Amino acid sequence: MMKSKLRMQTLKVLFLLALVPVLFSSRKAANESSKTKWLTLAQVTDSLKSEKRPVLIDLYTDWCGWCKVMDKKTYANRNVGDYLSKKFYSVKVDAESKDQITWKGKTYSFNPQYRTNDFALYLTRGQLSYPTTIIIPTDGSEPQAIPGYLEPKDFEMIAKYFGEGHFGKISFDSYQRSFKSSW
C-alpha cells in the first residue's frame, strides 16, 4: 500500500514536470501570435523623423499578472493590433529594465531607490502602476499615462481619442459621451 502511494506521488510529480515545457511553449506561442507589432524605441525615433504619429508605450514588469492578461486579451486582439499598426508607433518597455534607455536625446538609467528605470518614472510622473499604457501625443506634449488593465472595448476609445487626433482639441469627457464603439 505504501509502495502504491509512493508510485502515485512519483507519477504526479513526473506529470507536473512534463507540463512545464508545454506551459512555457504555449506562452511563447501566444507572444508570437500577438496581433500588435512592437518596435524598439530606436525604431520609433527613426520612424518619427519621416512620419509623425502618437507613440504608445506598454509599460510593464515581468512579475505583473495583469500585464500578461493585457498581452493575451488586448494586444493580441486583431482590432487593437490593426489599429495600432495604422495609427501609432507601439513599444513595450520593461519598467524595471537595468539597461540605459535613450529617448529624445536624454538617457535614463536604473534607479535603485525605486527599483525601476528613471524612464518609467518620467513616463508616469512618478505614479508607478502596472500595466500602464502611455501615449505620447504628436503635438510634443507630456506623456499621458493610463494606469491599469484595459480590455479591448475600453482600449478602443482611448486609442481612437489619440489616434484620430482628438487629444488637445476636445476634452476626453466630451469625446467619451459621443463615442460609438466599432470593435
Backbone hydrogen bonds in HBPLUS format (Angstrom, degrees):
<---DONOR---> <-ACCEPTOR-->    atom                        ^
c    i                          cat <-CA-CA->   ^        H-A-AA   ^      H-
h    n   atom  resd res      DA  || num        DHA   H-A  angle D-A-AA Bond
n    s   type  num  typ     dist DA aas  dist angle  dist       angle   num
A0005-LYS N   A0001-MET O   3.11 MM   4  6.46 155.1  2.17 148.8 154.0     1
A0006-LEU N   A0002-MET O   3.00 MM   4  6.22 161.7  2.03 150.0 155.3     2
A0007-ARG N   A0003-LYS O   2.86 MM   4  6.01 156.8  1.92 147.4 154.0     3
A0008-MET N   A0004-SER O   2.96 MM   4  6.16 153.0  2.03 143.0 150.4     4
A0009-GLN N   A0005-LYS O   2.92 MM   4  6.18 157.9  1.97 150.0 155.6     5
A0010-THR N   A0006-LEU O   2.94 MM   4  6.12 156.6  1.99 147.2 153.9     6
A0011-LEU N   A0007-ARG O   2.93 MM   4  6.20 154.8  2.00 145.6 152.3     7
A0012-LYS N   A0008-MET O   2.98 MM   4  6.24 153.0  2.05 145.0 152.4     8
A0013-VAL N   A0009-GLN O   2.98 MM   4  6.24 162.0  2.02 151.8 155.8     9
A0014-LEU N   A0010-THR O   2.94 MM   4  6.16 164.0  1.97 151.7 156.2    10
A0015-PHE N   A0011-LEU O   2.87 MM   4  6.02 154.4  1.93 146.0 153.3    11
A0016-LEU N   A0012-LYS O   2.94 MM   4  6.21 162.2  1.97 151.9 156.1    12
A0017-LEU N   A0013-VAL O   2.91 MM   4  6.14 158.3  1.96 151.1 157.5    13
A0018-ALA N   A0014-LEU O   2.92 MM   4  6.09 145.2  2.04 142.3 151.9    14
A0019-LEU N   A0015-PHE O   3.11 MM   4  6.43 133.0  2.34 140.2 152.5    15
A0019-LEU N   A0016-LEU O   3.11 MM   3  5.11 131.9  2.36  94.6 107.5    16
A0022-VAL N   A0019-LEU O   3.03 MM   3  5.16 114.3  2.48 102.0 118.6    17
A0023-LEU N   A0019-LEU O   2.91 MM   4  6.17 160.3  1.95 164.4 170.4    18
A0024-PHE N   A0020-VAL O   3.08 MM   4  6.35 164.1  2.11 158.2 162.0    19
A0025-SER N   A0021-PRO O   2.88 MM   4  5.98 157.1  1.94 147.1 153.8    20
A0026-SER N   A0022-VAL O   2.96 MM   4  6.11 153.4  2.04 148.2 154.8    21
A0027-ARG N   A0023-LEU O   3.13 MM   4  6.31 149.4  2.23 141.2 149.2    22
A0028-LYS N   A0024-PHE O   3.03 MM   4  6.25 155.4  2.10 144.6 151.1    23
A0029-ALA N   A0025-SER O   2.90 MM   4  6.08 156.0  1.95 143.7 150.5    24
A0030-ALA N   A0026-SER O   2.93 MM   4  6.10 152.4  2.01 142.0 149.1    25
A0031-ASN N   A0027-ARG O   3.08 MM   4  6.35 155.0  2.15 144.7 150.8    26
A0032-GLU N   A0028-LYS O   2.92 MM   4  6.19 155.2  1.99 150.1 157.3    27
A0033-SER N   A0029-ALA O   2.93 MM   4  6.10 139.9  2.10 144.4 154.5    28
A0034-SER N   A0031-ASN O   3.28 MM   3  5.24 161.9  2.32 102.0 106.8    29
A0036-THR N   A0075-TYR O   3.13 MM  39  5.50 131.6  2.38 155.2 167.8    30
A0039-LEU N   A0090-SER O   2.80 MM  51  5.93 163.6  1.83 159.0 164.0    31
A0044-VAL N   A0040-THR O   3.02 MM   4  6.33 155.9  2.08 149.8 156.6    32
A0045-THR N   A0041-LEU O   2.91 MM   4  6.13 160.2  1.95 148.0 153.1    33
A0046-ASP N   A0042-ALA O   3.07 MM   4  6.36 160.5  2.11 149.3 153.6    34
A0047-SER N   A0043-GLN O   2.88 MM   4  6.08 161.0  1.92 149.5 155.3    35
A0048-LEU N   A0044-VAL O   2.85 MM   4  6.01 154.2  1.91 156.3 162.1    36
A0049-LYS N   A0046-ASP O   3.17 MM   3  5.49 144.6  2.31 104.2 114.0    37
A0050-SER N   A0047-SER O   3.08 MM   3  5.58 139.9  2.25 109.5 119.2    38
A0051-GLU N   A0047-SER O   2.96 MM   4  6.15 161.4  2.00 159.2 165.4    39
A0089-TYR N   A0054-PRO O   3.05 MM  35  6.51 147.7  2.16 149.9 159.5    40
A0055-VAL N   A0136-ILE O   2.99 MM  81  5.00 161.7  2.02 138.6 143.1    41
A0136-ILE N   A0055-VAL O   2.77 MM  81  5.00 162.9  1.80 149.2 155.2    42
A0056-LEU N   A0089-TYR O   2.83 MM  33  6.06 160.8  1.86 148.0 154.5    43
A0091-VAL N   A0056-LEU O   2.85 MM  35  6.24 153.0  1.92 160.9 169.7    44
A0057-ILE N   A0134-ILE O   2.75 MM  77  4.89 164.2  1.78 145.1 150.2    45
A0134-ILE N   A0057-ILE O   2.85 MM  77  4.89 171.4  1.85 151.6 154.0    46
A0058-ASP N   A0091-VAL O   2.78 MM  33  6.21 161.4  1.82 160.6 166.6    47
A0093-VAL N   A0058-ASP O   2.98 MM  35  6.07 171.0  1.98 146.7 147.5    48
A0059-LEU N   A0132-THR O   2.96 MM  73  5.19 162.9  1.99 169.4 165.4    49
A0132-THR N   A0059-LEU O   3.12 MM  73  5.19 155.3  2.18 144.3 150.6    50
A0060-TYR N   A0093-VAL O   3.08 MM  33  6.36 162.4  2.11 154.0 159.3    51
A0095-ALA N   A0060-TYR O   2.79 MM  35  5.78 163.0  1.82 167.0 172.9    52
A0064-CYS N   A0061-THR O   3.40 MM   3  5.44 161.0  2.44 103.4 108.9    53
A0069-VAL N   A0065-GLY O   3.08 MM   4  6.46 150.3  2.17 144.9 153.6    54
A0070-MET N   A0066-TRP O   2.90 MM   4  6.07 156.8  1.96 143.5 149.5    55
A0071-ASP N   A0067-CYS O   3.00 MM   4  6.30 149.9  2.09 142.8 150.9    56
A0072-LYS N   A0068-LYS O   3.05 MM   4  6.30 160.3  2.09 147.0 151.5    57
A0073-LYS N   A0069-VAL O   2.80 MM   4  5.90 159.5  1.84 157.4 162.9    58
A0074-THR N   A0070-MET O   2.86 MM   4  5.00 143.4  1.99 124.3 136.2    59
A0075-TYR N   A0070-MET O   2.93 MM   5  6.33 160.3  1.97 156.4 162.8    60
A0077-ASN N   A0074-THR O   3.03 MM   3  5.22 155.5  2.10 106.4 114.3    61
A0081-GLY N   A0077-ASN O   2.93 MM   4  6.19 173.5  1.94 163.5 165.0    62
A0082-ASP N   A0078-ARG O   2.86 MM   4  5.97 167.5  1.87 154.3 157.8    63
A0083-TYR N   A0079-ASN O   3.00 MM   4  6.05 164.8  2.02 146.3 151.0    64
A0084-LEU N   A0080-VAL O   2.89 MM   4  6.05 169.9  1.90 158.3 161.5    65
A0085-SER N   A0081-GLY O   2.99 MM   4  6.10 157.7  2.04 147.0 153.1    66
A0086-LYS N   A0082-ASP O   3.23 MM   4  6.43 137.2  2.42 140.3 150.5    67
A0086-LYS N   A0083-TYR O   3.13 MM   3  5.27 132.4  2.37  99.3 111.9    68
A0087-LYS N   A0083-TYR O   2.96 MM   4  6.10 152.7  2.04 155.8 163.6    69
A0088-PHE N   A0084-LEU O   2.89 MM   4  5.00 157.7  1.94 138.3 141.9    70
A0097-SER N   A0094-ASP O   3.03 MM   3  5.34 157.0  2.09 122.9 121.3    71
A0117-ASN N   A0095-ALA O   2.74 MM  22  5.73 169.9  1.75 168.7 165.4    72
A0101-ILE N   A0108-TYR O   2.86 MM   7  5.06 161.2  1.90 145.8 152.2    73
A0108-TYR N   A0101-ILE O   2.66 MM   7  5.06 164.1  1.68 150.4 156.1    74
A0103-TRP N   A0106-LYS O   2.85 MM   3  5.42 159.9  1.89 158.1 161.0    75
A0106-LYS N   A0103-TRP O   3.10 MM   3  5.42 165.3  2.13 114.5 118.7    76
A0118-ASP N   A0109-SER O   2.83 MM   9  5.68 174.0  1.84 153.8 154.5    77
A0111-ASN N   A0116-THR O   2.65 MM   5  5.43 164.4  1.67 149.3 155.1    78
A0114-TYR N   A0111-ASN O   3.16 MM   3  5.68 128.7  2.44 111.5 122.3    79
A0115-ARG N   A0111-ASN O   2.79 MM   4  5.66 120.1  2.15 144.0 161.3    80
A0116-THR N   A0111-ASN O   3.31 MM   5  5.43 151.3  2.40 138.8 140.5    81
A0120-ALA N   A0117-ASN O   2.96 MM   3  5.52 130.8  2.21 113.6 124.6    82
A0121-LEU N   A0117-ASN O   3.38 MM   4  6.86 153.4  2.45 144.3 151.7    83
A0122-TYR N   A0118-ASP O   2.87 MM   4  6.14 153.8  1.93 147.0 154.0    84
A0123-LEU N   A0119-PHE O   2.90 MM   4  6.13 166.9  1.92 151.5 154.6    85
A0124-THR N   A0120-ALA O   3.06 MM   4  6.14 151.8  2.14 145.9 152.4    86
A0125-ARG N   A0121-LEU O   2.91 MM   4  5.53 108.2  2.44 136.2 150.4    87
A0126-GLY N   A0121-LEU O   2.86 MM   5  4.49 140.3  2.02 132.5 139.3    88
A0125-ARG N   A0122-TYR O   3.34 MM   3  5.11 157.8  2.39  98.9 105.3    89
A0127-GLN N   A0124-THR O   3.03 MM   3  5.21 165.6  2.05 110.6 115.0    90
A0148-GLY N   A0131-PRO O   2.70 MM  17  5.27 147.4  1.80 169.9 163.1    91
A0133-THR N   A0146-ILE O   2.91 MM  13  5.04 165.9  1.93 143.4 139.0    92
A0146-ILE N   A0133-THR O   2.74 MM  13  5.04 159.7  1.78 150.6 157.6    93
A0135-ILE N   A0144-GLN O   2.87 MM   9  5.11 157.3  1.92 141.2 148.8    94
A0144-GLN N   A0135-ILE O   2.79 MM   9  5.11 171.1  1.80 145.4 148.6    95
A0154-ASP N   A0151-GLU O   3.02 MM   3  5.36 124.8  2.33 110.2 124.0    96
A0155-PHE N   A0151-GLU O   2.79 MM   4  5.94 160.1  1.83 161.2 167.9    97
A0156-GLU N   A0152-PRO O   2.87 MM   4  5.95 149.1  1.96 148.1 154.5    98
A0159-ALA N   A0155-PHE O   2.83 MM   4  5.98 172.7  1.84 164.6 167.1    99
A0160-LYS N   A0156-GLU O   2.90 MM   4  5.99 165.4  1.92 155.0 159.1   100
A0161-TYR N   A0157-MET O   3.00 MM   4  6.08 143.7  2.14 139.2 148.9   101
A0162-PHE N   A0158-ILE O   3.29 MM   4  6.63 155.4  2.36 150.6 154.6   102
A0163-GLY N   A0159-ALA O   2.65 MM   4  5.66 162.8  1.67 154.4 160.0   103
A0164-GLU N   A0160-LYS O   2.93 MM   4  5.34 152.6  2.01 131.6 135.6   104
A0166-HIS N   A0161-TYR O   2.99 MM   5  5.23 135.0  2.20 149.3 162.6   105
A0167-PHE N   A0161-TYR O   3.22 MM   6  6.03 128.8  2.49 146.1 144.6   106
A0165-GLY N   A0162-PHE O   3.14 MM   3  5.26 159.5  2.19 105.5 110.9   107
A0169-LYS N   A0166-HIS O   2.95 MM   3  5.32 160.3  1.99 132.4 135.7   108
A0170-ILE N   A0166-HIS O   3.17 MM   4  5.95 158.9  2.22 166.0 163.9   109
A0175-TYR N   A0171-SER O   3.03 MM   4  6.30 164.6  2.05 151.2 155.9   110
A0176-GLN N   A0172-PHE O   2.76 MM   4  5.89 159.6  1.80 153.4 159.0   111
A0177-ARG N   A0173-ASP O   3.11 MM   4  6.34 151.8  2.19 145.7 151.9   112
A0178-SER N   A0174-SER O   3.37 MM   4  6.67 146.6  2.49 145.0 152.4   113
A0178-SER N   A0175-TYR O   3.19 MM   3  5.45 128.1  2.48 100.7 113.3   114
A0179-PHE N   A0175-TYR O   2.96 MM   4  5.93 116.7  2.38 144.5 161.5   115
A0179-PHE N   A0176-GLN O   3.40 MM   3  5.10 150.2  2.50  93.3 101.7   116
